Amino acid sequence: MDLVILGVGRLRSSYREACEDYLRRLNGYAKVREVEVREASRAPTVEAQREEEAGRLRGRMPAGAAVVALAREGSAWTSEELARRVEGWRVAARPLVFVIGGSHGLASGLLDTAAARWSLGPLTLPHELARVVVVEQLYRAFTIIRGEPYHKGRS
């Protein structure tokens, strides 16, 4: 399975270290790559910033990919639900892209074209921390799919 973590901005070192740990683990289950695009910090408005970043994000998405957008207004999934969804996307044999916006989120046009919208819950998280959480949850999903002991959730 080709898996892309597509995010706005570079991670600071503390987040980078945690993200790299889970990316290494995740590579045992899928061909995964992380792609970062530059933030649009000088755009005149928040919406212009989102649109500029959306253009950069679209330009880095593999053709034919299923796109999952991280969005506050998305659906909250349990780890088990994420595992079921990942398994379905794996069986479909399409590249899978998880898109994580910058500090102002994702443009509405990008959200509208996503196959799914995933919310990490009602909390407000820094986008850097959200990326670490996404990568950890993807690792957890693959261990659930394989029945490995990492996940200690409901049996």
ChimeraX commands (.cxc) that place a marker at each C-alpha (Angstrom):
marker #1 position 0.00,0.00,0.00 radius 0.5
marker #1 position 1.26,3.47,-0.92 radius 0.5
marker #1 position 0.59,5.85,1.94 radius 0.5
marker #1 position 1.37,9.59,1.90 radius 0.5
marker #1 position 1.28,11.91,4.88 radius 0.5
marker #1 position 0.94,15.34,3.30 radius 0.5
marker #1 position 1.31,18.28,5.65 radius 0.5
marker #1 position 1.72,22.04,5.65 radius 0.5
marker #1 position 4.92,23.30,7.25 radius 0.5
marker #1 position 8.01,21.70,8.70 radius 0.5
marker #1 position 7.95,20.02,12.07 radius 0.5
marker #1 position 10.06,21.42,14.88 radius 0.5
marker #1 position 12.65,19.00,16.27 radius 0.5
marker #1 position 10.61,17.66,19.19 radius 0.5
marker #1 position 7.69,16.80,16.90 radius 0.5
marker #1 position 10.05,15.59,14.15 radius 0.5
marker #1 position 11.64,13.03,16.48 radius 0.5
marker #1 position 8.28,11.57,17.50 radius 0.5
marker #1 position 7.00,11.55,13.92 radius 0.5
marker #1 position 10.15,9.80,12.64 radius 0.5
marker #1 position 9.77,7.08,15.28 radius 0.5
marker #1 position 6.25,6.21,14.11 radius 0.5
marker #1 position 7.15,6.57,10.42 radius 0.5
marker #1 position 9.92,3.99,10.90 radius 0.5
marker #1 position 7.46,1.63,12.56 radius 0.5
marker #1 position 4.83,2.26,9.90 radius 0.5
marker #1 position 7.27,1.43,7.10 radius 0.5
marker #1 position 7.06,-2.22,8.20 radius 0.5
marker #1 position 3.41,-2.27,7.07 radius 0.5
marker #1 position 3.15,0.07,4.09 radius 0.5
marker #1 position 5.25,2.08,1.69 radius 0.5
marker #1 position 4.91,5.42,3.46 radius 0.5
marker #1 position 6.32,8.82,2.71 radius 0.5
marker #1 position 5.88,12.16,4.34 radius 0.5
marker #1 position 5.63,15.25,2.16 radius 0.5
marker #1 position 5.75,18.79,3.51 radius 0.5
marker #1 position 4.69,21.91,1.67 radius 0.5
marker #1 position 5.58,25.45,2.61 radius 0.5
marker #1 position 3.19,27.54,4.69 radius 0.5
marker #1 position 1.66,30.62,3.07 radius 0.5
marker #1 position 2.53,32.99,5.89 radius 0.5
marker #1 position 2.45,36.19,3.80 radius 0.5
marker #1 position -0.98,35.72,2.24 radius 0.5
marker #1 position -3.20,38.78,2.89 radius 0.5
marker #1 position -6.07,36.84,4.51 radius 0.5
marker #1 position -6.57,33.51,6.25 radius 0.5
marker #1 position -8.70,32.27,3.33 radius 0.5
marker #1 position -6.02,33.32,0.82 radius 0.5
marker #1 position -3.47,31.46,2.93 radius 0.5
marker #1 position -5.61,28.31,2.91 radius 0.5
marker #1 position -6.10,28.54,-0.86 radius 0.5
marker #1 position -2.39,29.01,-1.53 radius 0.5
marker #1 position -1.55,26.04,0.69 radius 0.5
marker #1 position -4.30,23.97,-0.96 radius 0.5
marker #1 position -2.69,24.56,-4.36 radius 0.5
marker #1 position 0.64,23.35,-3.02 radius 0.5
marker #1 position -0.99,20.31,-1.40 radius 0.5
marker #1 position -2.91,19.36,-4.58 radius 0.5
marker #1 position 0.33,19.58,-6.53 radius 0.5
marker #1 position 1.91,16.90,-4.33 radius 0.5
marker #1 position -0.97,14.37,-4.32 radius 0.5
marker #1 position -0.46,11.18,-6.32 radius 0.5
marker #1 position -2.88,10.74,-9.23 radius 0.5
marker #1 position -5.92,8.64,-8.40 radius 0.5
marker #1 position -5.31,8.72,-4.65 radius 0.5
marker #1 position -8.00,8.41,-2.03 radius 0.5
marker #1 position -7.72,11.60,0.02 radius 0.5
marker #1 position -8.47,11.81,3.72 radius 0.5
marker #1 position -8.57,15.39,4.97 radius 0.5
marker #1 position -7.97,16.14,8.64 radius 0.5
marker #1 position -10.69,18.58,9.61 radius 0.5
marker #1 position -12.32,19.77,12.79 radius 0.5
marker #1 position -15.71,19.27,11.13 radius 0.5
marker #1 position -14.90,15.70,10.09 radius 0.5
marker #1 position -15.96,12.45,11.73 radius 0.5
marker #1 position -14.20,11.23,14.85 radius 0.5
marker #1 position -13.10,7.61,14.38 radius 0.5
marker #1 position -12.02,5.10,16.97 radius 0.5
marker #1 position -8.73,3.36,16.35 radius 0.5
marker #1 position -10.68,0.25,15.33 radius 0.5
marker #1 position -12.77,2.26,12.84 radius 0.5
marker #1 position -9.61,3.76,11.36 radius 0.5
marker #1 position -8.20,0.24,11.00 radius 0.5
marker #1 position -11.34,-0.91,9.15 radius 0.5
marker #1 position -11.17,2.08,6.84 radius 0.5
marker #1 position -7.44,1.64,6.16 radius 0.5
marker #1 position -8.02,-2.02,5.35 radius 0.5
marker #1 position -10.77,-1.05,2.90 radius 0.5
marker #1 position -8.53,1.49,1.20 radius 0.5
marker #1 position -5.70,-1.07,1.10 radius 0.5
marker #1 position -7.94,-3.60,-0.64 radius 0.5
marker #1 position -8.98,-0.93,-3.16 radius 0.5
marker #1 position -5.27,-0.75,-4.14 radius 0.5
marker #1 position -5.19,3.02,-4.57 radius 0.5
marker #1 position -2.64,5.37,-3.05 radius 0.5
marker #1 position -3.93,6.81,0.22 radius 0.5
marker #1 position -3.17,10.41,1.22 radius 0.5
marker #1 position -3.77,11.96,4.63 radius 0.5
marker #1 position -3.78,15.76,4.29 radius 0.5
marker #1 position -3.03,17.91,7.32 radius 0.5
marker #1 position -3.41,21.65,6.96 radius 0.5
marker #1 position -1.43,24.40,8.60 radius 0.5
marker #1 position -2.38,26.48,11.60 radius 0.5
marker #1 position -5.55,27.73,9.86 radius 0.5
marker #1 position -6.71,24.36,8.55 radius 0.5
marker #1 position -7.59,23.36,4.99 radius 0.5
marker #1 position -9.38,25.27,2.24 radius 0.5
marker #1 position -13.05,24.38,1.77 radius 0.5
marker #1 position -12.48,23.35,-1.86 radius 0.5
marker #1 position -9.90,20.79,-0.80 radius 0.5
marker #1 position -12.20,19.50,1.94 radius 0.5
marker #1 position -15.04,19.14,-0.57 radius 0.5
marker #1 position -12.99,16.87,-2.84 radius 0.5
marker #1 position -11.72,14.55,-0.09 radius 0.5
marker #1 position -13.01,10.97,0.06 radius 0.5
marker #1 position -13.31,11.33,3.84 radius 0.5
marker #1 position -12.89,13.94,6.56 radius 0.5
marker #1 position -11.32,12.75,9.78 radius 0.5
marker #1 position -11.50,14.75,13.01 radius 0.5
marker #1 position -9.11,14.03,15.85 radius 0.5
marker #1 position -11.83,15.28,18.18 radius 0.5
marker #1 position -13.11,18.55,19.57 radius 0.5
marker #1 position -9.78,19.60,21.06 radius 0.5
marker #1 position -7.70,22.21,19.30 radius 0.5
marker #1 position -4.24,20.77,18.56 radius 0.5
marker #1 position -1.20,22.40,17.00 radius 0.5
marker #1 position -0.99,21.12,13.41 radius 0.5
marker #1 position 2.46,19.71,14.20 radius 0.5
marker #1 position 1.10,17.58,17.02 radius 0.5
marker #1 position -1.84,16.51,14.85 radius 0.5
marker #1 position 0.64,15.07,12.32 radius 0.5
marker #1 position 2.33,13.02,15.04 radius 0.5
marker #1 position -1.06,11.76,16.24 radius 0.5
marker #1 position -2.09,10.81,12.68 radius 0.5
marker #1 position 1.10,8.83,12.08 radius 0.5
marker #1 position 0.81,7.07,15.45 radius 0.5
marker #1 position -2.83,6.20,14.77 radius 0.5
marker #1 position -1.95,4.81,11.34 radius 0.5
marker #1 position 0.71,2.63,12.94 radius 0.5
marker #1 position -1.86,1.52,15.52 radius 0.5
marker #1 position -4.38,0.76,12.73 radius 0.5
marker #1 position -1.95,-1.58,11.00 radius 0.5
marker #1 position -1.20,-3.40,14.26 radius 0.5
marker #1 position -4.95,-3.83,14.78 radius 0.5
marker #1 position -5.35,-5.18,11.23 radius 0.5
marker #1 position -2.60,-7.72,11.86 radius 0.5
marker #1 position -3.79,-8.60,15.36 radius 0.5
marker #1 position -0.54,-7.48,16.96 radius 0.5
marker #1 position -0.38,-6.55,20.66 radius 0.5
marker #1 position 0.42,-2.79,20.40 radius 0.5
marker #1 position -3.24,-1.69,20.70 radius 0.5
marker #1 position -4.64,-2.01,24.22 radius 0.5
marker #1 position -8.14,-0.77,23.39 radius 0.5
marker #1 position -11.36,-2.70,23.60 radius 0.5
marker #1 position -11.06,-6.36,22.67 radius 0.5
marker link #1:1,2 radius 0.2
marker link #1:2,3 radius 0.2
marker link #1:3,4 radius 0.2
marker link #1:4,5 radius 0.2
marker link #1:5,6 radius 0.2
marker link #1:6,7 radius 0.2
marker link #1:7,8 radius 0.2
marker link #1:8,9 radius 0.2
marker link #1:9,10 radius 0.2
marker link #1:10,11 radius 0.2
marker link #1:11,12 radius 0.2
marker link #1:12,13 radius 0.2
marker link #1:13,14 radius 0.2
marker link #1:14,15 radius 0.2
marker link #1:15,16 radius 0.2
marker link #1:16,17 radius 0.2
marker link #1:17,18 radius 0.2
marker link #1:18,19 radius 0.2
marker link #1:19,20 radius 0.2
marker link #1:20,21 radius 0.2
marker link #1:21,22 radius 0.2
marker link #1:22,23 radius 0.2
marker link #1:23,24 radius 0.2
marker link #1:24,25 radius 0.2
marker link #1:25,26 radius 0.2
marker link #1:26,27 radius 0.2
marker link #1:27,28 radius 0.2
marker link #1:28,29 radius 0.2
marker link #1:29,30 radius 0.2
marker link #1:30,31 radius 0.2
marker link #1:31,32 radius 0.2
marker link #1:32,33 radius 0.2
marker link #1:33,34 radius 0.2
marker link #1:34,35 radius 0.2
marker link #1:35,36 radius 0.2
marker link #1:36,37 radius 0.2
marker link #1:37,38 radius 0.2
marker link #1:38,39 radius 0.2
marker link #1:39,40 radius 0.2
marker link #1:40,41 radius 0.2
marker link #1:41,42 radius 0.2
marker link #1:42,43 radius 0.2
marker link #1:43,44 radius 0.2
marker link #1:44,45 radius 0.2
marker link #1:45,46 radius 0.2
marker link #1:46,47 radius 0.2
marker link #1:47,48 radius 0.2
marker link #1:48,49 radius 0.2
marker link #1:49,50 radius 0.2
marker link #1:50,51 radius 0.2
marker link #1:51,52 radius 0.2
marker link #1:52,53 radius 0.2
marker link #1:53,54 radius 0.2
marker link #1:54,55 radius 0.2
marker link #1:55,56 radius 0.2
marker link #1:56,57 radius 0.2
marker link #1:57,58 radius 0.2
marker link #1:58,59 radius 0.2
marker link #1:59,60 radius 0.2
marker link #1:60,61 radius 0.2
marker link #1:61,62 radius 0.2
marker link #1:62,63 radius 0.2
marker link #1:63,64 radius 0.2
marker link #1:64,65 radius 0.2
marker link #1:65,66 radius 0.2
marker link #1:66,67 radius 0.2
marker link #1:67,68 radius 0.2
marker link #1:68,69 radius 0.2
marker link #1:69,70 radius 0.2
marker link #1:70,71 radius 0.2
marker link #1:71,72 radius 0.2
marker link #1:72,73 radius 0.2
marker link #1:73,74 radius 0.2
marker link #1:74,75 radius 0.2
marker link #1:75,76 radius 0.2
marker link #1:76,77 radius 0.2
marker link #1:77,78 radius 0.2
marker link #1:78,79 radius 0.2
marker link #1:79,80 radius 0.2
marker link #1:80,81 radius 0.2
marker link #1:81,82 radius 0.2
marker link #1:82,83 radius 0.2
marker link #1:83,84 radius 0.2
marker link #1:84,85 radius 0.2
marker link #1:85,86 radius 0.2
marker link #1:86,87 radius 0.2
marker link #1:87,88 radius 0.2
marker link #1:88,89 radius 0.2
marker link #1:89,90 radius 0.2
marker link #1:90,91 radius 0.2
marker link #1:91,92 radius 0.2
marker link #1:92,93 radius 0.2
marker link #1:93,94 radius 0.2
marker link #1:94,95 radius 0.2
marker link #1:95,96 radius 0.2
marker link #1:96,97 radius 0.2
marker link #1:97,98 radius 0.2
marker link #1:98,99 radius 0.2
marker link #1:99,100 radius 0.2
marker link #1:100,101 radius 0.2
marker link #1:101,102 radius 0.2
marker link #1:102,103 radius 0.2
marker link #1:103,104 radius 0.2
marker link #1:104,105 radius 0.2
marker link #1:105,106 radius 0.2
marker link #1:106,107 radius 0.2
marker link #1:107,108 radius 0.2
marker link #1:108,109 radius 0.2
marker link #1:109,110 radius 0.2
marker link #1:110,111 radius 0.2
marker link #1:111,112 radius 0.2
marker link #1:112,113 radius 0.2
marker link #1:113,114 radius 0.2
marker link #1:114,115 radius 0.2
marker link #1:115,116 radius 0.2
marker link #1:116,117 radius 0.2
marker link #1:117,118 radius 0.2
marker link #1:118,119 radius 0.2
marker link #1:119,120 radius 0.2
marker link #1:120,121 radius 0.2
marker link #1:121,122 radius 0.2
marker link #1:122,123 radius 0.2
marker link #1:123,124 radius 0.2
marker link #1:124,125 radius 0.2
marker link #1:125,126 radius 0.2
marker link #1:126,127 radius 0.2
marker link #1:127,128 radius 0.2
marker link #1:128,129 radius 0.2
marker link #1:129,130 radius 0.2
marker link #1:130,131 radius 0.2
marker link #1:131,132 radius 0.2
marker link #1:132,133 radius 0.2
marker link #1:133,134 radius 0.2
marker link #1:134,135 radius 0.2
marker link #1:135,136 radius 0.2
marker link #1:136,137 radius 0.2
marker link #1:137,138 radius 0.2
marker link #1:138,139 radius 0.2
marker link #1:139,140 radius 0.2
marker link #1:140,141 radius 0.2
marker link #1:141,142 radius 0.2
marker link #1:142,143 radius 0.2
marker link #1:143,144 radius 0.2
marker link #1:144,145 radius 0.2
marker link #1:145,146 radius 0.2
marker link #1:146,147 radius 0.2
marker link #1:147,148 radius 0.2
marker link #1:148,149 radius 0.2
marker link #1:149,150 radius 0.2
marker link #1:150,151 radius 0.2
marker link #1:151,152 radius 0.2
marker link #1:152,153 radius 0.2
marker link #1:153,154 radius 0.2
marker link #1:154,155 radius 0.2
view
